[in-house]
Amino acid sequence: FFQAEDGIRDYKVTGVQTCALPISLIKALTEHGVFGQNEIDAELKRDNTADGLRHGAEARAMIATAENKAEIWRELTTTNLSNHIQRHILIGANRPSQQGLWAPFVDKYFAEVRRMWDENSYETGLQFANLAFPRFAATAENLAKVEKWITNNADRSEEHTSELQSPCNLVCRLLL
């Protein structure tokens, strides 16, 4: 299902003729609470490819419960994920429509981002810094948290600061 963006697999390519839902529909239904883990698992049984696993991880991260977001955060910050799986999980976890569920992780983001950068590969650290950043929650409170983090981490590099840069880019540049 995940490889067939248009929803149809060509039996000449796969040897199996199936009709699958498009990736974008699976993700949208999951993000809005229509699909859950059972539906994702059923689709993964039909497409247990690398693409299927990546998109399945993204869809799983979109499950709109506080418990799921907490498990996703734990997985992101305590396990060694491949860059591809990590990226898809982060894209799925931090959704514009789910900021109420992501809000508990804003303070955790600022507490963890430097460790994630320092203890992981460049790609893993950069993806975490960019994609876990509360970019869809543009509030005065969150801006104050960004400014506090920048002040507390000024030892990283003063040459990267500029009022013209976005807060997320400032966090990433200071980590360099």
C-alpha positions as CSV (number, residue, x, y, z in Angstrom):
1,F,0.0,0.0,0.0
2,F,2.7,2.5,0.8
3,Q,4.5,2.2,-2.5
4,A,1.4,2.7,-4.5
5,E,1.0,6.4,-4.3
6,D,-1.9,6.3,-6.7
7,G,-3.5,3.3,-4.9
8,I,-3.0,0.7,-7.5
9,R,-0.1,-1.8,-7.8
10,D,0.8,-3.2,-11.2
11,Y,0.6,-7.0,-11.1
12,K,3.2,-7.1,-13.9
13,V,5.7,-5.5,-11.5
14,T,4.8,-7.1,-8.2
15,G,3.3,-10.4,-9.4
16,V,0.3,-9.6,-7.2
17,Q,-2.7,-7.5,-8.2
18,T,-4.0,-5.5,-5.3
19,C,-5.8,-2.3,-4.7
20,A,-4.3,-0.2,-1.9
21,L,-5.2,3.1,-0.4
22,P,-2.8,5.9,-1.4
23,I,-0.1,6.8,1.1
24,S,-1.5,10.3,1.6
25,L,-4.9,9.0,2.4
26,I,-3.6,6.5,5.0
27,K,-1.6,9.2,6.7
28,A,-4.5,11.7,6.7
29,L,-6.9,9.1,8.1
30,T,-4.4,8.2,10.8
31,E,-3.6,11.9,11.6
32,H,-7.3,12.6,12.2
33,G,-8.1,9.5,14.2
34,V,-9.9,7.4,11.7
35,F,-7.1,4.8,11.4
36,G,-5.0,3.4,14.2
37,Q,-2.3,0.9,14.8
38,N,-4.4,-2.1,13.6
39,E,-5.0,-0.5,10.2
40,I,-1.3,0.5,9.8
41,D,-0.2,-3.0,10.7
42,A,-2.6,-4.5,8.2
43,E,-1.2,-2.3,5.5
44,L,2.3,-3.1,6.5
45,K,1.6,-6.8,6.0
46,R,0.7,-6.0,2.4
47,D,3.8,-3.9,1.9
48,N,6.8,-4.9,4.1
49,T,9.3,-3.0,2.0
50,A,11.7,-0.3,3.0
51,D,9.3,2.3,1.7
52,G,6.4,0.6,3.5
53,L,8.4,0.6,6.8
54,R,9.3,4.3,6.5
55,H,5.8,5.4,5.7
56,G,4.3,3.0,8.3
57,A,6.6,4.6,11.0
58,E,5.4,8.0,9.9
59,A,1.7,7.0,10.0
60,R,2.2,5.4,13.5
61,A,3.7,8.6,14.7
62,M,0.5,10.4,13.6
63,I,-1.7,8.4,15.9
64,A,-3.4,11.1,17.8
65,T,-3.1,10.1,21.4
66,A,-1.0,11.4,24.2
67,E,0.3,7.9,25.0
68,N,1.4,7.4,21.4
69,K,3.2,10.8,21.3
70,A,5.0,9.9,24.6
71,E,6.1,6.5,23.2
72,I,7.3,8.2,20.0
73,W,9.3,10.8,21.9
74,R,10.9,8.0,24.0
75,E,11.8,6.1,20.8
76,L,13.2,9.3,19.2
77,T,15.4,10.2,22.2
78,T,16.5,6.8,23.5
79,T,16.9,4.4,20.5
80,N,19.2,4.2,17.5
81,L,16.9,4.7,14.6
82,S,18.1,4.9,11.0
83,N,18.1,8.4,9.5
84,H,15.2,7.5,7.2
85,I,12.9,6.0,10.0
86,Q,13.8,8.9,12.3
87,R,12.9,11.5,9.7
88,H,9.5,9.9,8.9
89,I,8.7,9.5,12.6
90,L,9.5,13.2,13.2
91,I,7.4,14.3,10.3
92,G,4.6,12.2,11.6
93,A,4.9,13.2,15.2
94,N,5.0,17.0,14.9
95,R,1.9,17.8,12.9
96,P,0.2,21.2,12.5
97,S,-3.2,19.6,13.5
98,Q,-1.8,17.9,16.6
99,Q,0.0,20.7,18.4
100,G,-2.0,20.1,21.6
101,L,-0.5,16.6,21.7
102,W,3.0,17.9,20.8
103,A,2.9,20.8,23.4
104,P,4.2,18.6,26.3
105,F,7.4,18.0,24.3
106,V,8.4,21.6,23.7
107,D,10.3,21.9,27.0
108,K,11.7,18.4,26.4
109,Y,12.9,19.5,23.0
110,F,14.9,22.3,24.4
111,A,16.2,20.0,27.2
112,E,17.3,17.3,24.7
113,V,18.3,19.0,21.5
114,R,21.9,19.7,22.4
115,R,22.4,16.1,23.7
116,M,20.8,14.7,20.6
117,W,23.1,16.8,18.5
118,D,26.3,16.0,20.5
119,E,25.7,12.2,20.9
120,N,24.5,11.3,17.4
121,S,25.5,11.6,13.8
122,Y,25.3,15.0,12.1
123,E,22.2,13.8,10.1
124,T,20.4,12.5,13.2
125,G,21.2,15.6,15.2
126,L,20.1,17.9,12.4
127,Q,16.9,16.1,11.7
128,F,16.0,16.1,15.3
129,A,16.9,19.8,15.7
130,N,14.8,20.8,12.7
131,L,11.9,18.4,12.7
132,A,11.2,18.2,16.5
133,F,11.4,22.0,16.8
134,P,7.9,23.4,17.7
135,R,7.6,25.2,14.3
136,F,3.8,24.8,14.2
137,A,3.4,26.4,17.7
138,A,4.4,29.9,17.1
139,T,3.6,31.5,20.5
140,A,5.2,34.2,22.5
141,E,5.9,31.6,25.2
142,N,7.7,29.4,22.7
143,L,9.7,32.3,21.3
144,A,10.8,33.1,24.8
145,K,12.0,29.4,25.2
146,V,14.0,29.7,22.0
147,E,15.6,32.9,23.1
148,K,16.4,31.4,26.5
149,W,17.9,28.3,24.8
150,I,20.0,30.5,22.5
151,T,21.3,32.6,25.5
152,N,22.1,29.4,27.5
153,N,23.9,27.9,24.6
154,A,25.8,31.0,23.4
155,D,29.1,29.1,23.9
156,R,28.4,27.1,20.8
157,S,29.0,30.0,18.4
158,E,28.2,33.7,18.5
159,E,29.0,34.1,14.8
160,H,25.7,32.3,13.8
161,T,23.3,34.7,15.4
162,S,21.2,37.1,13.4
163,E,17.8,38.7,13.9
164,L,17.0,37.8,10.3
165,Q,17.3,34.0,10.9
166,S,14.4,31.9,12.0
167,P,14.5,30.6,15.6
168,C,14.8,27.0,14.4
169,N,17.7,27.8,12.1
170,L,19.4,29.7,15.0
171,V,19.1,26.6,17.2
172,C,20.6,24.5,14.4
173,R,23.4,26.9,13.6
174,L,24.4,27.2,17.3
175,L,24.7,23.5,17.5
176,L,27.2,23.6,14.6
